[in-house]
Amino acid sequence: LVLVFHGGGGTALGAEAATGFSPFADAHGFLVVYPQGLPLRAIGPGYTTWAATGPLDSIASGVDDLLFVSNLLDAVQQRYCVDAQRIYANGFSAGGAMTAFLTCGLTGRIAAFAPMSGDAYQFQGGCPRPHPTSILEFHGAADPAELYAGIPAREDPDWRRMGVLEWLTIWAARDGCTGGPR
């Protein structure tokens, strides 16, 4: 099972069309689920995104997307034959941030994470010691929207975004790796 999260302002249908995962999944015998984010009125009408910093996120108004994804996994696993050891998450931009957010709360349920061009926010309340997990990060150093170097807390205290190497270094240490990310 592969979860694919759309970017900010995007849709589940748009993610399906853009990624090409569905025909690939059909050809190779796996399931793909494209969750739909909720509208975020603070940004603009019809703009959809994810609560990628947790339910305390002031903009997300108490939305708990971690619980949503956990419930979604429960529903899919009840209806379909899913190998619980082979569940993966992927997303682009805001969906990449959501994928990064899931690393803190669902490492026991998701085998590996592959965020693309997504911010990694500092986790509210910290991140409990997760299971070691595989992360494949796709991010361009020239991305003007989701900065590779992150945004320091002094520049935006409400939305502290870790740089890609900082985030991956933290994960390498959590996973017990001594060499850091590659």
Backbone bond lengths (Angstrom), bond angles and torsions (degrees), N, CA, C in turn:
res aa  C-N    CA-C-N  psi(-1)  N-CA   C-N-CA  omega(-1)  CA-C   N-CA-C  phi
1 L - - - 1.450 - - 1.518 108.85 -
2 V 1.329 116.19 130.80 1.460 121.72 175.80 1.517 108.27 -120.08
3 L 1.332 115.57 126.51 1.462 122.04 173.40 1.523 106.86 -94.59
4 V 1.337 117.00 131.27 1.459 121.67 -179.83 1.526 108.56 -124.09
5 F 1.340 116.49 115.44 1.465 122.44 -176.82 1.522 110.62 -99.35
6 H 1.339 115.43 127.30 1.472 121.04 179.93 1.527 111.01 -70.97
7 G 1.323 115.24 162.64 1.457 121.20 177.09 1.516 111.98 -78.63
8 G 1.336 115.99 170.80 1.457 121.78 178.80 1.517 111.04 -60.02
9 G 1.321 116.17 132.94 1.452 121.26 -177.18 1.518 113.07 81.93
10 G 1.310 116.81 -4.85 1.454 121.31 -178.06 1.513 112.62 -93.84
11 T 1.321 114.41 -172.69 1.458 121.19 -179.63 1.517 109.73 -137.38
12 A 1.308 114.89 163.46 1.460 120.84 175.70 1.532 110.18 -61.26
13 L 1.333 116.27 -42.67 1.474 119.81 179.20 1.520 111.36 -64.27
14 G 1.329 116.74 -38.21 1.460 120.40 177.45 1.515 111.79 -65.01
15 A 1.332 116.76 -39.82 1.473 120.89 177.98 1.519 110.22 -64.47
16 E 1.329 116.29 -40.16 1.462 119.32 178.42 1.522 110.62 -61.93
17 A 1.327 116.70 -45.68 1.464 120.87 -178.71 1.530 111.56 -66.37
18 A 1.337 116.89 -38.85 1.465 120.79 -174.69 1.520 113.52 -75.91
19 T 1.314 117.74 -31.62 1.468 120.04 -172.11 1.517 114.70 -87.37
20 G 1.311 117.64 -30.99 1.456 119.75 -174.98 1.516 113.44 74.27
21 F 1.337 116.69 13.12 1.461 119.75 -178.94 1.526 112.94 -66.10
22 S 1.315 118.44 -36.68 1.473 119.82 -174.42 1.521 112.93 -60.67
23 P 1.351 119.92 -52.06 1.470 117.75 178.68 1.530 112.15 -65.04
24 F 1.330 116.79 -33.06 1.467 120.58 177.54 1.531 109.91 -65.32
25 A 1.337 116.14 -43.35 1.474 120.69 178.76 1.525 110.66 -63.78
26 D 1.336 116.59 -42.23 1.466 119.97 178.15 1.527 111.14 -60.79
27 A 1.320 116.42 -41.23 1.463 120.74 -178.29 1.523 112.31 -70.82
28 H 1.349 116.90 -25.70 1.463 119.95 -174.18 1.528 113.91 -116.14
29 G 1.316 117.46 6.65 1.457 121.15 170.55 1.516 116.73 72.98
30 F 1.319 117.55 44.03 1.467 119.23 173.27 1.519 109.62 -135.87
31 L 1.331 115.56 165.05 1.465 122.36 -179.36 1.517 110.64 -94.44
32 V 1.334 115.52 146.69 1.457 121.99 172.21 1.519 107.65 -128.33
33 V 1.328 115.82 134.90 1.459 121.62 176.71 1.521 107.50 -122.01
34 Y 1.323 115.97 133.05 1.457 122.75 179.69 1.527 108.17 -113.57
35 P 1.322 119.05 91.06 1.468 120.22 179.41 1.531 110.77 -65.68
36 Q 1.313 115.79 155.38 1.465 122.04 179.08 1.526 109.26 -110.11
37 G 1.328 116.45 123.82 1.453 121.76 176.18 1.522 110.80 -72.31
38 L 1.329 115.54 165.35 1.470 121.23 -178.87 1.523 111.33 -93.03
39 P 1.335 116.39 154.62 1.475 119.46 175.72 1.527 110.67 -62.37
40 L 1.308 115.72 141.06 1.456 122.23 178.69 1.524 107.92 -117.16
41 R 1.302 116.03 92.08 1.466 121.36 -174.31 1.520 112.97 -59.69
42 A 1.328 117.76 -27.24 1.464 120.83 -178.42 1.527 112.13 -61.55
43 I 1.323 117.21 -26.34 1.465 120.90 -179.31 1.525 110.59 -93.68
44 G 1.307 118.24 -40.02 1.456 121.13 179.77 1.504 111.26 165.06
45 P 1.332 116.94 160.14 1.466 120.38 -178.48 1.528 111.62 -61.23
46 G 1.315 114.94 132.16 1.458 120.70 176.76 1.514 115.09 78.36
47 Y 1.338 118.53 -1.24 1.460 121.10 -179.99 1.523 108.48 -77.78
48 T 1.323 116.68 119.33 1.463 121.45 -178.17 1.519 110.35 -107.15
49 T 1.329 115.19 146.41 1.463 119.27 179.01 1.525 109.76 -161.86
50 W 1.313 116.46 -165.65 1.458 124.22 -175.42 1.523 110.34 -122.98
51 A 1.309 117.17 151.18 1.465 122.57 173.87 1.527 107.09 -86.35
52 A 1.329 116.03 74.90 1.464 122.33 -170.55 1.522 113.81 -83.45
53 T 1.325 117.55 9.50 1.464 119.42 173.42 1.519 110.29 -120.51
54 G 1.307 117.09 -1.28 1.458 120.86 176.91 1.514 113.10 113.89
55 P 1.331 116.83 172.77 1.460 121.34 -175.19 1.525 113.84 -68.89
56 L 1.337 117.60 -12.95 1.459 119.65 178.45 1.525 111.60 -86.17
57 D 1.310 116.92 -2.41 1.457 123.45 179.35 1.531 109.03 -55.96
58 S 1.325 116.82 119.14 1.470 120.67 -175.72 1.518 112.40 -63.30
59 I 1.304 118.08 -32.62 1.466 120.34 179.96 1.521 110.82 -76.51
60 A 1.318 117.02 -33.97 1.465 120.18 -176.29 1.528 112.67 -78.10
61 S 1.311 117.87 -6.52 1.473 122.26 175.13 1.520 113.88 55.41
62 G 1.312 116.88 45.95 1.453 120.29 175.06 1.510 115.90 81.75
63 V 1.324 118.83 6.79 1.455 121.37 178.72 1.527 108.73 -67.65
64 D 1.322 116.87 131.53 1.461 121.89 -179.86 1.527 108.67 -110.65
65 D 1.335 115.73 85.84 1.461 119.45 -178.58 1.520 112.81 -72.10
66 L 1.318 118.16 -20.88 1.460 120.34 173.94 1.530 109.51 -64.81
67 L 1.323 116.57 -45.85 1.467 121.60 176.43 1.527 110.21 -64.19
68 F 1.341 117.01 -40.71 1.464 120.91 177.82 1.528 110.98 -56.94
69 V 1.334 116.72 -47.92 1.476 120.18 -178.51 1.524 110.63 -66.70
70 S 1.327 117.49 -39.69 1.463 120.23 177.39 1.526 110.56 -61.58
71 N 1.331 117.02 -44.74 1.469 120.87 177.32 1.526 111.69 -65.08
72 L 1.327 116.46 -37.46 1.461 120.71 177.51 1.530 110.34 -62.47
73 L 1.322 116.39 -44.22 1.471 119.97 177.83 1.528 110.87 -61.52
74 D 1.338 116.71 -42.17 1.471 120.09 177.14 1.520 110.55 -57.30
75 A 1.332 116.68 -47.31 1.472 121.14 -177.39 1.530 111.69 -64.34
76 V 1.317 117.07 -43.94 1.474 120.28 -179.91 1.525 110.08 -65.93
77 Q 1.339 117.00 -42.18 1.461 119.91 -179.11 1.524 112.45 -68.37
78 Q 1.318 118.25 -26.83 1.467 120.96 176.36 1.526 111.43 -73.92
79 R 1.318 117.08 -31.24 1.477 120.85 -175.15 1.521 114.36 -93.94
80 Y 1.326 117.32 -25.82 1.463 120.48 -173.39 1.528 110.10 -129.69
81 C 1.303 115.57 159.11 1.454 121.63 176.48 1.533 107.65 -80.40
82 V 1.318 116.07 102.51 1.458 122.16 -177.30 1.522 109.01 -118.71
83 D 1.315 116.14 127.37 1.455 120.92 174.11 1.532 106.57 -74.67
84 A 1.313 117.56 109.96 1.462 122.77 -175.62 1.530 112.55 -62.09
85 Q 1.323 117.95 -17.22 1.465 121.41 178.35 1.524 112.27 -89.14
86 R 1.355 116.64 -3.74 1.460 120.10 -176.60 1.530 110.97 -128.91
87 I 1.325 115.34 56.10 1.458 122.52 175.17 1.524 106.71 -111.56
88 Y 1.330 116.12 131.25 1.466 121.63 -174.31 1.523 109.82 -130.78
89 A 1.342 116.23 154.95 1.464 121.06 178.94 1.518 109.78 -127.19
90 N 1.337 114.79 139.61 1.456 122.84 179.50 1.521 108.04 -144.45
91 G 1.303 117.09 148.67 1.452 120.00 176.05 1.511 110.25 -166.78
92 F 1.330 115.24 159.86 1.458 121.87 -178.25 1.522 110.44 -116.73
93 S 1.331 117.07 137.21 1.459 124.38 176.72 1.532 109.92 57.80
94 A 1.335 118.91 -115.76 1.470 119.00 177.51 1.528 110.13 -61.48
95 G 1.332 117.35 -31.50 1.461 120.87 174.73 1.522 111.81 -69.15
96 G 1.344 116.69 -30.99 1.458 121.05 173.13 1.518 110.91 -67.87
97 A 1.342 116.26 -38.89 1.468 120.40 175.73 1.526 109.92 -63.67
98 M 1.343 116.61 -38.95 1.460 120.03 177.90 1.524 110.37 -65.26
99 T 1.311 116.86 -40.63 1.460 121.17 177.39 1.528 110.15 -61.54
100 A 1.333 116.88 -43.09 1.460 121.00 177.20 1.528 110.66 -63.37
101 F 1.329 116.94 -39.46 1.462 121.38 179.08 1.530 110.96 -62.67
102 L 1.314 117.39 -38.14 1.463 121.03 -179.44 1.521 112.64 -64.09
103 T 1.341 117.13 -23.27 1.471 119.56 179.15 1.518 111.31 -61.10
104 C 1.315 116.95 -28.13 1.461 120.06 -178.25 1.528 111.65 -80.15
105 G 1.320 117.87 -34.52 1.449 119.68 -172.50 1.509 117.16 -109.56
106 L 1.335 118.21 -17.98 1.469 118.91 -174.77 1.529 113.98 -127.28
107 T 1.338 117.11 27.83 1.468 117.83 178.10 1.517 112.49 -65.38
108 G 1.321 117.30 -21.80 1.455 119.71 177.10 1.526 113.02 -75.98
109 R 1.337 116.55 -15.47 1.466 120.64 -177.21 1.521 113.49 -114.36
110 I 1.318 116.88 -23.59 1.461 121.11 -177.55 1.522 107.64 -113.20
111 A 1.321 116.28 127.86 1.467 121.68 -172.69 1.518 113.24 -75.40
112 A 1.329 117.39 -35.93 1.465 120.30 -177.40 1.524 109.18 -155.82
113 F 1.329 114.26 155.85 1.458 121.70 -174.56 1.524 109.17 -128.40
114 A 1.335 116.68 139.01 1.463 120.95 179.13 1.535 109.95 -136.27
115 P 1.348 116.42 76.90 1.461 118.76 177.09 1.528 110.97 -73.05
116 M 1.335 115.52 144.82 1.461 121.26 178.07 1.530 108.78 -122.92
117 S 1.326 115.55 120.85 1.464 121.98 175.92 1.516 112.68 50.07
118 G 1.310 117.27 41.37 1.458 121.24 179.41 1.514 111.12 -113.79
119 D 1.315 115.15 150.01 1.460 119.99 175.26 1.515 109.79 -75.10
120 A 1.323 115.94 149.97 1.459 122.04 171.79 1.521 106.22 -112.21
121 Y 1.322 115.82 108.44 1.460 120.85 -178.49 1.512 109.90 -86.36
122 Q 1.327 115.27 153.84 1.453 119.58 173.90 1.522 107.31 -67.68
123 F 1.323 118.12 130.56 1.454 122.24 -174.70 1.515 110.97 -72.08
124 Q 1.322 116.35 132.71 1.461 121.46 177.05 1.517 108.77 -64.88
125 G 1.316 116.75 127.59 1.459 120.22 178.79 1.512 113.19 73.95
126 G 1.333 117.57 10.65 1.457 120.61 -179.11 1.519 111.36 79.54
127 C 1.291 114.86 179.21 1.464 120.81 -178.69 1.518 108.04 -120.21
128 P 1.336 117.77 120.95 1.466 118.73 178.04 1.527 110.39 -60.95
129 R 1.290 115.47 156.33 1.474 118.91 -178.44 1.524 109.45 -59.96
130 P 1.315 116.32 107.25 1.463 119.89 -178.72 1.528 112.10 -85.70
131 H 1.313 114.80 170.89 1.460 120.70 172.13 1.529 107.63 -69.28
132 P 1.331 118.16 148.40 1.472 118.52 172.43 1.518 109.27 -56.36
133 T 1.313 115.79 140.58 1.456 119.59 -175.72 1.516 110.86 -146.29
134 S 1.301 115.31 155.73 1.461 121.19 177.93 1.519 109.77 -92.44
135 I 1.329 114.46 135.78 1.462 121.05 177.63 1.519 107.80 -130.48
136 L 1.322 115.45 129.47 1.459 121.98 173.43 1.517 105.64 -117.21
137 E 1.316 117.48 109.56 1.465 123.32 -174.75 1.520 109.87 -100.42
138 F 1.337 116.22 127.36 1.460 122.32 174.50 1.527 106.78 -111.67
139 H 1.325 116.77 119.18 1.460 118.94 -178.55 1.521 109.07 -161.37
140 G 1.319 116.10 128.67 1.460 120.73 178.21 1.510 111.69 -89.56
141 A 1.327 116.44 138.10 1.462 121.16 -179.96 1.526 112.02 -67.43
142 A 1.322 118.75 -18.22 1.466 122.16 -179.00 1.530 112.34 -96.88
143 D 1.324 118.97 7.19 1.467 122.30 -179.55 1.532 109.13 -63.13
144 P 1.351 118.24 117.36 1.464 120.06 -176.70 1.525 113.77 -80.76
145 A 1.320 118.45 -15.91 1.468 121.15 -176.55 1.521 111.93 -98.50
146 E 1.300 117.25 -48.05 1.465 122.65 -179.41 1.525 105.96 -108.14
147 L 1.313 116.24 91.63 1.453 121.81 -169.12 1.528 113.04 -66.92
148 Y 1.315 116.26 128.92 1.457 122.86 179.45 1.526 110.89 -57.14
149 A 1.325 116.65 -38.19 1.465 121.25 -178.96 1.524 112.70 -82.61
150 G 1.326 118.51 -7.14 1.456 121.89 -179.28 1.512 112.22 80.76
151 I 1.318 115.97 -173.61 1.458 122.54 177.68 1.523 107.36 -129.32
152 P 1.333 117.42 116.64 1.464 119.82 -178.34 1.523 112.71 -62.99
153 A 1.312 116.49 153.12 1.465 121.90 -179.58 1.518 111.45 -59.09
154 R 1.327 118.22 -32.13 1.468 119.82 -178.68 1.532 111.40 -66.08
155 E 1.328 117.49 -25.10 1.460 120.98 179.21 1.524 112.33 -88.06
156 D 1.304 117.16 -28.47 1.457 121.35 -179.71 1.526 108.50 -152.90
157 P 1.353 118.27 81.63 1.468 121.08 -172.74 1.528 114.70 -62.55
158 D 1.330 117.75 -25.56 1.464 119.92 -179.95 1.523 112.47 -82.30
159 W 1.324 117.38 -19.78 1.463 120.73 -174.53 1.521 110.62 -132.09
160 R 1.324 117.34 55.80 1.457 122.71 179.99 1.526 108.75 -62.07
161 R 1.326 115.97 114.18 1.456 120.82 179.80 1.522 109.36 -110.71
162 M 1.310 115.59 124.08 1.458 120.21 179.22 1.521 109.50 -75.11
163 G 1.325 115.97 147.95 1.451 120.51 171.70 1.521 109.61 -70.70
164 V 1.314 116.53 159.81 1.461 121.41 -177.05 1.530 111.30 -58.71
165 L 1.326 117.42 -49.65 1.469 119.38 -178.39 1.519 111.66 -65.79
166 E 1.337 118.00 -36.83 1.468 120.41 176.99 1.524 110.15 -61.99
167 W 1.337 116.54 -47.68 1.464 121.40 -179.05 1.524 111.11 -61.60
168 L 1.322 116.70 -45.82 1.467 119.73 -179.05 1.522 112.04 -69.50
169 T 1.329 117.98 -31.86 1.464 121.13 176.18 1.527 110.21 -65.28
170 I 1.330 116.43 -42.16 1.464 121.07 176.64 1.527 109.88 -59.89
171 W 1.342 116.60 -44.92 1.465 119.49 -179.24 1.515 112.31 -68.04
172 A 1.317 117.14 -38.67 1.468 119.14 177.96 1.531 110.02 -60.06
173 A 1.339 116.54 -41.99 1.475 120.21 178.42 1.526 110.47 -66.09
174 R 1.339 118.35 -41.50 1.467 120.75 178.45 1.525 110.95 -61.70
175 D 1.326 115.63 -34.81 1.463 120.15 -179.29 1.528 112.73 -81.41
176 G 1.327 117.04 -1.69 1.453 120.26 179.46 1.519 114.14 83.01
177 C 1.313 117.80 14.13 1.470 121.46 178.98 1.526 108.63 -81.78
178 T 1.315 116.67 134.24 1.465 119.89 -178.58 1.515 112.29 -95.18
179 G 1.314 118.20 -16.83 1.450 121.05 -176.75 1.512 115.44 -91.54
180 G 1.325 118.04 -4.10 1.455 120.30 -178.10 1.516 111.82 77.62
181 P 1.331 116.94 -176.75 1.469 119.79 -177.84 1.531 111.51 -75.06
182 R 1.320 114.78 155.32 1.469 121.12 174.73 1.510 108.01 -120.58
